[in-house]
């Protein structure tokens, strides 16, 4: 899909230099940058947290009670 994005002149110059050095098209670098950004800022599903304590020897509730007893 094509889209229109405004990019500053200094970014274009930097992208062109990088594209030349890496022997890739500017569009390829932009797609890679977007993919990297989305991977690093991926929204996680709250359900992913279920079972995080399943591999631990200590019960999560016992841990919570110990921590709270310090207050």
PyMOL Python script that loads the backbone (N, CA, C, O; Angstrom):
from pymol import cmd

cmd.read_pdbstr("""\
ATOM      1  N   UNK A   1       0.841  -1.167   0.000  1.00  0.00           N
ATOM      2  CA  UNK A   1       0.000   0.000   0.000  1.00  0.00           C
ATOM      3  C   UNK A   1       0.893   1.239   0.000  1.00  0.00           C
ATOM      4  O   UNK A   1       1.907   1.282   0.696  1.00  0.00           O
ATOM      5  N   UNK A   2       0.532   2.187  -0.739  1.00  0.00           N
ATOM      6  CA  UNK A   2       1.285   3.441  -0.786  1.00  0.00           C
ATOM      7  C   UNK A   2       0.654   4.437   0.168  1.00  0.00           C
ATOM      8  O   UNK A   2      -0.557   4.443   0.391  1.00  0.00           O
ATOM      9  N   UNK A   3       1.515   5.281   0.724  1.00  0.00           N
ATOM     10  CA  UNK A   3       1.039   6.343   1.606  1.00  0.00           C
ATOM     11  C   UNK A   3       1.914   7.572   1.420  1.00  0.00           C
ATOM     12  O   UNK A   3       3.042   7.475   0.937  1.00  0.00           O
ATOM     13  N   UNK A   4       1.399   8.704   1.800  1.00  0.00           N
ATOM     14  CA  UNK A   4       2.129   9.954   1.669  1.00  0.00           C
ATOM     15  C   UNK A   4       2.594  10.383   3.048  1.00  0.00           C
ATOM     16  O   UNK A   4       1.795  10.492   3.978  1.00  0.00           O
ATOM     17  N   UNK A   5       3.909  10.627   3.176  1.00  0.00           N
ATOM     18  CA  UNK A   5       4.488  11.041   4.452  1.00  0.00           C
ATOM     19  C   UNK A   5       5.434  12.202   4.187  1.00  0.00           C
ATOM     20  O   UNK A   5       6.247  12.151   3.265  1.00  0.00           O
ATOM     21  N   UNK A   6       5.326  13.247   4.997  1.00  0.00           N
ATOM     22  CA  UNK A   6       6.252  14.365   4.888  1.00  0.00           C
ATOM     23  C   UNK A   6       7.506  14.054   5.711  1.00  0.00           C
ATOM     24  O   UNK A   6       7.425  13.763   6.905  1.00  0.00           O
ATOM     25  N   UNK A   7       8.654  14.122   5.055  1.00  0.00           N
ATOM     26  CA  UNK A   7       9.933  13.856   5.710  1.00  0.00           C
ATOM     27  C   UNK A   7      10.825  15.062   5.460  1.00  0.00           C
ATOM     28  O   UNK A   7      10.896  15.583   4.347  1.00  0.00           O
ATOM     29  N   UNK A   8      11.498  15.492   6.507  1.00  0.00           N
ATOM     30  CA  UNK A   8      12.356  16.669   6.406  1.00  0.00           C
ATOM     31  C   UNK A   8      13.545  16.442   5.489  1.00  0.00           C
ATOM     32  O   UNK A   8      13.950  15.305   5.245  1.00  0.00           O
ATOM     33  N   UNK A   9      14.101  17.537   4.983  1.00  0.00           N
ATOM     34  CA  UNK A   9      15.219  17.470   4.040  1.00  0.00           C
ATOM     35  C   UNK A   9      16.433  16.770   4.651  1.00  0.00           C
ATOM     36  O   UNK A   9      17.096  15.975   3.984  1.00  0.00           O
ATOM     37  N   UNK A  10      16.723  17.066   5.919  1.00  0.00           N
ATOM     38  CA  UNK A  10      17.892  16.439   6.553  1.00  0.00           C
ATOM     39  C   UNK A  10      17.706  14.927   6.693  1.00  0.00           C
ATOM     40  O   UNK A  10      18.667  14.168   6.567  1.00  0.00           O
ATOM     41  N   UNK A  11      16.475  14.493   6.954  1.00  0.00           N
ATOM     42  CA  UNK A  11      16.203  13.058   7.039  1.00  0.00           C
ATOM     43  C   UNK A  11      16.341  12.395   5.664  1.00  0.00           C
ATOM     44  O   UNK A  11      16.842  11.275   5.561  1.00  0.00           O
ATOM     45  N   UNK A  12      15.901  13.079   4.621  1.00  0.00           N
ATOM     46  CA  UNK A  12      16.030  12.547   3.259  1.00  0.00           C
ATOM     47  C   UNK A  12      17.507  12.382   2.895  1.00  0.00           C
ATOM     48  O   UNK A  12      17.903  11.363   2.329  1.00  0.00           O
ATOM     49  N   UNK A  13      18.313  13.384   3.223  1.00  0.00           N
ATOM     50  CA  UNK A  13      19.747  13.317   2.931  1.00  0.00           C
ATOM     51  C   UNK A  13      20.378  12.136   3.681  1.00  0.00           C
ATOM     52  O   UNK A  13      21.165  11.380   3.113  1.00  0.00           O
ATOM     53  N   UNK A  14      20.021  11.990   4.965  1.00  0.00           N
ATOM     54  CA  UNK A  14      20.559  10.884   5.762  1.00  0.00           C
ATOM     55  C   UNK A  14      20.088   9.536   5.224  1.00  0.00           C
ATOM     56  O   UNK A  14      20.869   8.587   5.154  1.00  0.00           O
ATOM     57  N   UNK A  15      18.822   9.451   4.846  1.00  0.00           N
ATOM     58  CA  UNK A  15      18.300   8.206   4.273  1.00  0.00           C
ATOM     59  C   UNK A  15      18.999   7.863   2.962  1.00  0.00           C
ATOM     60  O   UNK A  15      19.345   6.707   2.723  1.00  0.00           O
ATOM     61  N   UNK A  16      19.203   8.861   2.118  1.00  0.00           N
ATOM     62  CA  UNK A  16      19.875   8.616   0.846  1.00  0.00           C
ATOM     63  C   UNK A  16      21.308   8.136   1.052  1.00  0.00           C
ATOM     64  O   UNK A  16      21.776   7.247   0.341  1.00  0.00           O
ATOM     65  N   UNK A  17      22.008   8.725   2.028  1.00  0.00           N
ATOM     66  CA  UNK A  17      23.379   8.294   2.315  1.00  0.00           C
ATOM     67  C   UNK A  17      23.393   6.857   2.831  1.00  0.00           C
ATOM     68  O   UNK A  17      24.241   6.057   2.437  1.00  0.00           O
ATOM     69  N   UNK A  18      22.453   6.538   3.712  1.00  0.00           N
ATOM     70  CA  UNK A  18      22.379   5.186   4.241  1.00  0.00           C
ATOM     71  C   UNK A  18      21.981   4.193   3.156  1.00  0.00           C
ATOM     72  O   UNK A  18      22.512   3.084   3.096  1.00  0.00           O
ATOM     73  N   UNK A  19      21.051   4.591   2.304  1.00  0.00           N
ATOM     74  CA  UNK A  19      20.621   3.718   1.211  1.00  0.00           C
ATOM     75  C   UNK A  19      21.781   3.410   0.275  1.00  0.00           C
ATOM     76  O   UNK A  19      21.945   2.274  -0.169  1.00  0.00           O
ATOM     77  N   UNK A  20      22.576   4.415  -0.019  1.00  0.00           N
ATOM     78  CA  UNK A  20      23.737   4.222  -0.880  1.00  0.00           C
ATOM     79  C   UNK A  20      24.748   3.279  -0.219  1.00  0.00           C
ATOM     80  O   UNK A  20      25.272   2.368  -0.859  1.00  0.00           O
ATOM     81  N   UNK A  21      25.011   3.509   1.051  1.00  0.00           N
ATOM     82  CA  UNK A  21      25.980   2.684   1.786  1.00  0.00           C
ATOM     83  C   UNK A  21      25.517   1.238   1.898  1.00  0.00           C
ATOM     84  O   UNK A  21      26.313   0.312   1.743  1.00  0.00           O
ATOM     85  N   UNK A  22      24.230   1.046   2.167  1.00  0.00           N
ATOM     86  CA  UNK A  22      23.693  -0.310   2.349  1.00  0.00           C
ATOM     87  C   UNK A  22      23.213  -0.935   1.049  1.00  0.00           C
ATOM     88  O   UNK A  22      22.796  -2.093   1.026  1.00  0.00           O
ATOM     89  N   UNK A  23      23.272  -0.167  -0.034  1.00  0.00           N
ATOM     90  CA  UNK A  23      22.823  -0.619  -1.358  1.00  0.00           C
ATOM     91  C   UNK A  23      21.376  -1.112  -1.321  1.00  0.00           C
ATOM     92  O   UNK A  23      21.042  -2.192  -1.808  1.00  0.00           O
ATOM     93  N   UNK A  24      20.537  -0.270  -0.720  1.00  0.00           N
ATOM     94  CA  UNK A  24      19.108  -0.543  -0.644  1.00  0.00           C
ATOM     95  C   UNK A  24      18.362   0.717  -1.056  1.00  0.00           C
ATOM     96  O   UNK A  24      18.901   1.822  -0.990  1.00  0.00           O
ATOM     97  N   UNK A  25      17.146   0.541  -1.471  1.00  0.00           N
ATOM     98  CA  UNK A  25      16.314   1.683  -1.831  1.00  0.00           C
ATOM     99  C   UNK A  25      15.853   2.416  -0.573  1.00  0.00           C
ATOM    100  O   UNK A  25      15.704   1.814   0.490  1.00  0.00           O
ATOM    101  N   UNK A  26      15.633   3.705  -0.708  1.00  0.00           N
ATOM    102  CA  UNK A  26      15.140   4.502   0.407  1.00  0.00           C
ATOM    103  C   UNK A  26      13.841   3.919   0.959  1.00  0.00           C
ATOM    104  O   UNK A  26      13.652   3.867   2.174  1.00  0.00           O
ATOM    105  N   UNK A  27      12.949   3.483   0.077  1.00  0.00           N
ATOM    106  CA  UNK A  27      11.666   2.910   0.506  1.00  0.00           C
ATOM    107  C   UNK A  27      11.868   1.667   1.366  1.00  0.00           C
ATOM    108  O   UNK A  27      11.117   1.439   2.314  1.00  0.00           O
ATOM    109  N   UNK A  28      12.874   0.865   1.041  1.00  0.00           N
ATOM    110  CA  UNK A  28      13.171  -0.333   1.833  1.00  0.00           C
ATOM    111  C   UNK A  28      13.594   0.065   3.247  1.00  0.00           C
ATOM    112  O   UNK A  28      13.155  -0.541   4.224  1.00  0.00           O
ATOM    113  N   UNK A  29      14.445   1.081   3.350  1.00  0.00           N
ATOM    114  CA  UNK A  29      14.887   1.547   4.663  1.00  0.00           C
ATOM    115  C   UNK A  29      13.718   2.082   5.485  1.00  0.00           C
ATOM    116  O   UNK A  29      13.648   1.856   6.693  1.00  0.00           O
ATOM    117  N   UNK A  30      12.817   2.780   4.839  1.00  0.00           N
ATOM    118  CA  UNK A  30      11.651   3.318   5.550  1.00  0.00           C
ATOM    119  C   UNK A  30      10.754   2.185   6.026  1.00  0.00           C
ATOM    120  O   UNK A  30      10.267   2.215   7.156  1.00  0.00           O
ATOM    121  N   UNK A  31      10.530   1.179   5.174  1.00  0.00           N
ATOM    122  CA  UNK A  31       9.718   0.027   5.594  1.00  0.00           C
ATOM    123  C   UNK A  31      10.378  -0.696   6.762  1.00  0.00           C
ATOM    124  O   UNK A  31       9.695  -1.092   7.707  1.00  0.00           O
ATOM    125  N   UNK A  32      11.706  -0.875   6.710  1.00  0.00           N
ATOM    126  CA  UNK A  32      12.427  -1.524   7.810  1.00  0.00           C
ATOM    127  C   UNK A  32      12.285  -0.717   9.102  1.00  0.00           C
ATOM    128  O   UNK A  32      12.092  -1.283  10.178  1.00  0.00           O
ATOM    129  N   UNK A  33      12.381   0.601   8.987  1.00  0.00           N
ATOM    130  CA  UNK A  33      12.264   1.466  10.165  1.00  0.00           C
ATOM    131  C   UNK A  33      10.870   1.364  10.780  1.00  0.00           C
ATOM    132  O   UNK A  33      10.731   1.319  12.002  1.00  0.00           O
ATOM    133  N   UNK A  34       9.859   1.327   9.952  1.00  0.00           N
ATOM    134  CA  UNK A  34       8.488   1.210  10.452  1.00  0.00           C
ATOM    135  C   UNK A  34       8.282  -0.147  11.120  1.00  0.00           C
ATOM    136  O   UNK A  34       7.678  -0.225  12.190  1.00  0.00           O
ATOM    137  N   UNK A  35       8.778  -1.209  10.499  1.00  0.00           N
ATOM    138  CA  UNK A  35       8.656  -2.551  11.080  1.00  0.00           C
ATOM    139  C   UNK A  35       9.360  -2.626  12.430  1.00  0.00           C
ATOM    140  O   UNK A  35       8.830  -3.208  13.377  1.00  0.00           O
ATOM    141  N   UNK A  36      10.558  -2.037  12.520  1.00  0.00           N
ATOM    142  CA  UNK A  36      11.305  -2.028  13.769  1.00  0.00           C
ATOM    143  C   UNK A  36      10.552  -1.247  14.848  1.00  0.00           C
ATOM    144  O   UNK A  36      10.455  -1.697  15.989  1.00  0.00           O
ATOM    145  N   UNK A  37      10.029  -0.098  14.491  1.00  0.00           N
ATOM    146  CA  UNK A  37       9.275   0.719  15.445  1.00  0.00           C
ATOM    147  C   UNK A  37       8.056  -0.042  15.964  1.00  0.00           C
ATOM    148  O   UNK A  37       7.799  -0.058  17.168  1.00  0.00           O
ATOM    149  N   UNK A  38       7.313  -0.665  15.066  1.00  0.00           N
ATOM    150  CA  UNK A  38       6.118  -1.403  15.476  1.00  0.00           C
ATOM    151  C   UNK A  38       6.473  -2.591  16.359  1.00  0.00           C
ATOM    152  O   UNK A  38       5.747  -2.893  17.306  1.00  0.00           O
ATOM    153  N   UNK A  39       7.578  -3.268  16.065  1.00  0.00           N
ATOM    154  CA  UNK A  39       7.998  -4.401  16.888  1.00  0.00           C
ATOM    155  C   UNK A  39       8.374  -3.952  18.296  1.00  0.00           C
ATOM    156  O   UNK A  39       8.059  -4.634  19.272  1.00  0.00           O
ATOM    157  N   UNK A  40       9.047  -2.809  18.405  1.00  0.00           N
ATOM    158  CA  UNK A  40       9.467  -2.318  19.724  1.00  0.00           C
ATOM    159  C   UNK A  40       8.322  -1.728  20.527  1.00  0.00           C
ATOM    160  O   UNK A  40       8.395  -1.683  21.755  1.00  0.00           O
ATOM    161  N   UNK A  41       7.275  -1.278  19.872  1.00  0.00           N
ATOM    162  CA  UNK A  41       6.155  -0.640  20.563  1.00  0.00           C
ATOM    163  C   UNK A  41       4.869  -1.462  20.437  1.00  0.00           C
ATOM    164  O   UNK A  41       3.761  -0.926  20.476  1.00  0.00           O
ATOM    165  N   UNK A  42       5.043  -2.742  20.289  1.00  0.00           N
ATOM    166  CA  UNK A  42       3.907  -3.647  20.109  1.00  0.00           C
ATOM    167  C   UNK A  42       2.997  -3.608  21.329  1.00  0.00           C
ATOM    168  O   UNK A  42       3.457  -3.665  22.469  1.00  0.00           O
ATOM    169  N   UNK A  43       1.714  -3.510  21.072  1.00  0.00           N
ATOM    170  CA  UNK A  43       0.733  -3.556  22.152  1.00  0.00           C
ATOM    171  C   UNK A  43       0.586  -5.014  22.567  1.00  0.00           C
ATOM    172  O   UNK A  43       0.371  -5.892  21.731  1.00  0.00           O
ATOM    173  N   UNK A  44       0.703  -5.256  23.850  1.00  0.00           N
ATOM    174  CA  UNK A  44       0.593  -6.628  24.321  1.00  0.00           C
ATOM    175  C   UNK A  44      -0.820  -6.900  24.810  1.00  0.00           C
ATOM    176  O   UNK A  44      -1.538  -6.002  25.249  1.00  0.00           O
ATOM    177  N   UNK A  45      -1.183  -8.133  24.721  1.00  0.00           N
ATOM    178  CA  UNK A  45      -2.476  -8.588  25.197  1.00  0.00           C
ATOM    179  C   UNK A  45      -2.368  -8.811  26.708  1.00  0.00           C
ATOM    180  O   UNK A  45      -1.458  -9.514  27.145  1.00  0.00           O
ATOM    181  N   UNK A  46      -3.252  -8.245  27.510  1.00  0.00           N
ATOM    182  CA  UNK A  46      -3.171  -8.463  28.962  1.00  0.00           C
ATOM    183  C   UNK A  46      -3.168  -9.941  29.344  1.00  0.00           C
ATOM    184  O   UNK A  46      -2.628 -10.309  30.387  1.00  0.00           O
ATOM    185  N   UNK A  47      -3.762 -10.784  28.511  1.00  0.00           N
ATOM    186  CA  UNK A  47      -3.789 -12.217  28.790  1.00  0.00           C
ATOM    187  C   UNK A  47      -2.391 -12.826  28.744  1.00  0.00           C
ATOM    188  O   UNK A  47      -2.176 -13.912  29.282  1.00  0.00           O
ATOM    189  N   UNK A  48      -1.424 -12.133  28.101  1.00  0.00           N
ATOM    190  CA  UNK A  48      -0.056 -12.639  28.040  1.00  0.00           C
ATOM    191  C   UNK A  48       0.569 -12.744  29.428  1.00  0.00           C
ATOM    192  O   UNK A  48       1.525 -13.497  29.615  1.00  0.00           O
ATOM    193  N   UNK A  49       0.048 -12.006  30.399  1.00  0.00           N
ATOM    194  CA  UNK A  49       0.616 -12.008  31.745  1.00  0.00           C
ATOM    195  C   UNK A  49       0.192 -13.228  32.557  1.00  0.00           C
ATOM    196  O   UNK A  49       0.855 -13.575  33.534  1.00  0.00           O
ATOM    197  N   UNK A  50      -0.887 -13.874  32.175  1.00  0.00           N
ATOM    198  CA  UNK A  50      -1.348 -15.036  32.934  1.00  0.00           C
ATOM    199  C   UNK A  50      -0.324 -16.158  32.865  1.00  0.00           C
ATOM    200  O   UNK A  50       0.179 -16.492  31.792  1.00  0.00           O
ATOM    201  N   UNK A  51      -0.023 -16.732  34.019  1.00  0.00           N
ATOM    202  CA  UNK A  51       0.905 -17.856  34.084  1.00  0.00           C
ATOM    203  C   UNK A  51       2.354 -17.458  34.244  1.00  0.00           C
ATOM    204  O   UNK A  51       3.229 -18.321  34.163  1.00  0.00           O
ATOM    205  N   UNK A  52       2.650 -16.182  34.468  1.00  0.00           N
ATOM    206  CA  UNK A  52       4.040 -15.752  34.603  1.00  0.00           C
ATOM    207  C   UNK A  52       4.732 -16.410  35.786  1.00  0.00           C
ATOM    208  O   UNK A  52       5.945 -16.619  35.750  1.00  0.00           O
ATOM    209  N   UNK A  53       3.994 -16.736  36.821  1.00  0.00           N
ATOM    210  CA  UNK A  53       4.585 -17.335  38.015  1.00  0.00           C
ATOM    211  C   UNK A  53       4.546 -18.859  37.971  1.00  0.00           C
ATOM    212  O   UNK A  53       4.998 -19.494  38.924  1.00  0.00           O
ATOM    213  N   UNK A  54       4.037 -19.462  36.930  1.00  0.00           N
ATOM    214  CA  UNK A  54       3.865 -20.921  36.904  1.00  0.00           C
ATOM    215  C   UNK A  54       5.178 -21.686  36.992  1.00  0.00           C
ATOM    216  O   UNK A  54       5.190 -22.815  37.484  1.00  0.00           O
ATOM    217  N   UNK A  55       6.282 -21.107  36.531  1.00  0.00           N
ATOM    218  CA  UNK A  55       7.559 -21.822  36.558  1.00  0.00           C
ATOM    219  C   UNK A  55       8.345 -21.554  37.840  1.00  0.00           C
ATOM    220  O   UNK A  55       9.424 -22.116  38.027  1.00  0.00           O
ATOM    221  N   UNK A  56       7.829 -20.718  38.711  1.00  0.00           N
ATOM    222  CA  UNK A  56       8.531 -20.394  39.961  1.00  0.00           C
ATOM    223  C   UNK A  56       8.127 -21.361  41.062  1.00  0.00           C
ATOM    224  O   UNK A  56       6.996 -21.843  41.118  1.00  0.00           O
ATOM    225  N   UNK A  57       9.079 -21.626  41.925  1.00  0.00           N
ATOM    226  CA  UNK A  57       8.825 -22.544  43.037  1.00  0.00           C
ATOM    227  C   UNK A  57       7.941 -21.896  44.104  1.00  0.00           C
ATOM    228  O   UNK A  57       7.218 -22.588  44.820  1.00  0.00           O
ATOM    229  N   UNK A  58       8.002 -20.598  44.205  1.00  0.00           N
ATOM    230  CA  UNK A  58       7.260 -19.869  45.224  1.00  0.00           C
ATOM    231  C   UNK A  58       5.922 -19.387  44.676  1.00  0.00           C
ATOM    232  O   UNK A  58       5.837 -18.900  43.548  1.00  0.00           O
ATOM    233  N   UNK A  59       4.909 -19.526  45.470  1.00  0.00           N
ATOM    234  CA  UNK A  59       3.571 -19.090  45.095  1.00  0.00           C
ATOM    235  C   UNK A  59       3.510 -17.570  45.032  1.00  0.00           C
ATOM    236  O   UNK A  59       4.076 -16.889  45.887  1.00  0.00           O
ATOM    237  N   UNK A  60       2.837 -17.042  44.039  1.00  0.00           N
ATOM    238  CA  UNK A  60       2.725 -15.604  43.860  1.00  0.00           C
ATOM    239  C   UNK A  60       2.034 -14.905  45.015  1.00  0.00           C
ATOM    240  O   UNK A  60       2.404 -13.790  45.382  1.00  0.00           O
ATOM    241  N   UNK A  61       1.025 -15.559  45.594  1.00  0.00           N
ATOM    242  CA  UNK A  61       0.300 -14.963  46.721  1.00  0.00           C
ATOM    243  C   UNK A  61       1.213 -14.883  47.945  1.00  0.00           C
ATOM    244  O   UNK A  61       1.206 -13.883  48.662  1.00  0.00           O
ATOM    245  N   UNK A  62       1.997 -15.935  48.181  1.00  0.00           N
ATOM    246  CA  UNK A  62       2.937 -15.924  49.312  1.00  0.00           C
ATOM    247  C   UNK A  62       3.961 -14.813  49.135  1.00  0.00           C
ATOM    248  O   UNK A  62       4.307 -14.126  50.097  1.00  0.00           O
ATOM    249  N   UNK A  63       4.444 -14.634  47.921  1.00  0.00           N
ATOM    250  CA  UNK A  63       5.387 -13.549  47.638  1.00  0.00           C
ATOM    251  C   UNK A  63       4.745 -12.194  47.938  1.00  0.00           C
ATOM    252  O   UNK A  63       5.350 -11.332  48.576  1.00  0.00           O
ATOM    253  N   UNK A  64       3.531 -12.028  47.476  1.00  0.00           N
ATOM    254  CA  UNK A  64       2.804 -10.774  47.693  1.00  0.00           C
ATOM    255  C   UNK A  64       2.628 -10.507  49.186  1.00  0.00           C
ATOM    256  O   UNK A  64       2.837  -9.381  49.635  1.00  0.00           O
ATOM    257  N   UNK A  65       2.250 -11.511  49.952  1.00  0.00           N
ATOM    258  CA  UNK A  65       2.054 -11.333  51.388  1.00  0.00           C
ATOM    259  C   UNK A  65       3.360 -10.968  52.088  1.00  0.00           C
ATOM    260  O   UNK A  65       3.363 -10.127  52.987  1.00  0.00           O
ATOM    261  N   UNK A  66       4.472 -11.591  51.686  1.00  0.00           N
ATOM    262  CA  UNK A  66       5.773 -11.264  52.269  1.00  0.00           C
ATOM    263  C   UNK A  66       6.160  -9.821  51.980  1.00  0.00           C
ATOM    264  O   UNK A  66       6.629  -9.109  52.868  1.00  0.00           O
ATOM    265  N   UNK A  67       5.968  -9.397  50.764  1.00  0.00           N
ATOM    266  CA  UNK A  67       6.311  -8.026  50.386  1.00  0.00           C
ATOM    267  C   UNK A  67       5.455  -7.029  51.165  1.00  0.00           C
ATOM    268  O   UNK A  67       5.958  -6.022  51.663  1.00  0.00           O
ATOM    269  N   UNK A  68       4.166  -7.318  51.263  1.00  0.00           N
ATOM    270  CA  UNK A  68       3.266  -6.408  51.978  1.00  0.00           C
ATOM    271  C   UNK A  68       3.534  -6.382  53.468  1.00  0.00           C
ATOM    272  O   UNK A  68       3.245  -5.387  54.132  1.00  0.00           O
ATOM    273  N   UNK A  69       4.082  -7.461  54.003  1.00  0.00           N
ATOM    274  CA  UNK A  69       4.352  -7.493  55.454  1.00  0.00           C
ATOM    275  C   UNK A  69       5.482  -6.526  55.815  1.00  0.00           C
ATOM    276  O   UNK A  69       5.638  -6.165  56.982  1.00  0.00           O
ATOM    277  N   UNK A  70       6.263  -6.110  54.831  1.00  0.00           N
ATOM    278  CA  UNK A  70       7.331  -5.159  55.075  1.00  0.00           C
ATOM    279  C   UNK A  70       6.801  -3.753  55.337  1.00  0.00           C
ATOM    280  O   UNK A  70       7.526  -2.911  55.866  1.00  0.00           O
ATOM    281  N   UNK A  71       5.562  -3.492  54.980  1.00  0.00           N
ATOM    282  CA  UNK A  71       4.992  -2.157  55.155  1.00  0.00           C
ATOM    283  C   UNK A  71       4.618  -2.010  56.578  1.00  0.00           C
ATOM    284  O   UNK A  71       4.113  -0.962  56.979  1.00  0.00           O
TER     285      UNK A  71
END
""", "prot")
cmd.dss("prot")
cmd.show_as("cartoon", "prot")
cmd.util.cbc("prot")
cmd.orient("prot")
